[in-house]
Amino acid sequence: LFLARYGRAWREQRRFSLSTLRNFGLGRKSLEQWVTEEASCLCAAFAEQAGRPFGPGALLNKAVSNVISSLTYGRRFEYDDPRLLQLLELTQQALKQDSGFLRE
């Protein structure tokens, strides 16, 4: 260990390595933390239904989209945010379009 070189080149490589690891998520919230946080928001949205019957599909789509948004953009959207609603609409339209390999 005392023969190891901890000079300028080593410090630069260490700085680069740590910077790269941070860009890949080191030191950020884990996937589990994002999912847990979104699950709390989803439970609150379910509670707002106050016992009335409702289809959970739309809320589940919003929750899944928010987990993906949190991982990719570092932020989530409120369930009534027009940007989230537009993103979900565009995704649904893209999935409905005729696709050659999905038809069969």
C-alpha positions in Angstrom: 0.0 0.0 0.0 2.8 2.4 0.8 4.2 1.8 -2.8 0.9 2.9 -4.4 1.0 6.2 -6.3 -1.5 8.7 -5.1 -0.3 11.6 -7.3 -2.0 14.0 -9.6 -3.0 11.4 -12.2 -4.6 9.2 -9.5 -6.5 12.2 -8.1 -7.8 13.0 -11.6 -8.9 9.4 -12.2 -10.6 9.2 -8.9 -12.4 12.5 -9.5 -13.5 11.3 -13.0 -14.6 7.9 -11.6 -16.7 9.4 -8.8 -18.3 11.9 -11.2 -19.2 9.1 -13.6 -20.6 7.0 -10.9 -22.7 9.9 -9.6 -24.1 10.4 -13.2 -25.2 6.7 -13.1 -27.0 7.1 -9.8 -24.5 6.7 -7.0 -25.6 8.8 -4.1 -29.1 9.3 -5.5 -32.4 7.7 -4.5 -32.7 4.0 -5.2 -35.4 2.5 -7.4 -37.1 1.2 -4.2 -37.2 4.7 -2.7 -38.8 6.2 -5.9 -41.4 3.4 -5.9 -42.1 3.8 -2.2 -42.6 7.5 -2.6 -44.9 7.1 -5.6 -46.9 4.3 -3.8 -47.7 6.9 -1.1 -49.0 9.3 -3.7 -51.0 6.5 -5.3 -52.5 5.5 -2.0 -53.5 9.1 -1.4 -55.1 9.3 -4.8 -57.1 6.1 -4.0 -58.2 7.5 -0.7 -59.5 10.6 -2.5 -62.1 8.4 -4.2 -63.8 8.2 -0.7 -65.2 4.7 -1.2 -66.7 5.4 -4.6 -66.2 2.7 -7.3 -63.5 3.7 -9.8 -61.2 2.0 -12.4 -57.6 2.1 -11.0 -56.0 1.7 -14.4 -55.5 5.4 -15.1 -54.0 6.0 -11.7 -51.7 3.0 -12.0 -50.5 4.2 -15.4 -49.8 7.6 -13.9 -47.9 6.1 -11.0 -45.8 3.9 -13.3 -45.1 6.9 -15.5 -44.0 8.9 -12.5 -41.5 6.2 -11.4 -40.0 6.2 -14.9 -40.0 10.0 -15.0 -38.3 10.2 -11.6 -35.6 7.8 -12.7 -35.0 9.6 -16.1 -35.8 13.2 -15.3 -35.3 13.3 -11.6 -38.8 14.6 -10.9 -42.4 13.4 -10.7 -45.6 15.0 -12.0 -48.8 15.6 -10.2 -51.5 13.2 -11.4 -53.5 16.2 -12.9 -50.5 17.8 -14.5 -51.3 18.5 -18.2 -47.8 17.4 -19.3 -48.2 14.0 -17.7 -51.7 13.6 -19.2 -50.4 14.6 -22.7 -47.5 12.2 -22.3 -49.8 9.3 -21.4 -52.1 10.2 -24.3 -49.3 10.2 -26.8 -48.0 6.9 -25.4 -51.5 5.3 -25.7 -51.8 6.6 -29.3 -48.4 5.2 -30.3 -49.4 1.8 -28.8 -52.7 1.8 -30.7 -51.2 2.4 -34.1 -50.9 -0.5 -36.5 -47.5 -2.1 -36.1 -46.5 -4.9 -38.5 -44.8 -7.2 -36.0 -47.4 -6.6 -33.2 -50.5 -7.6 -35.3 -50.0 -11.3 -35.1 
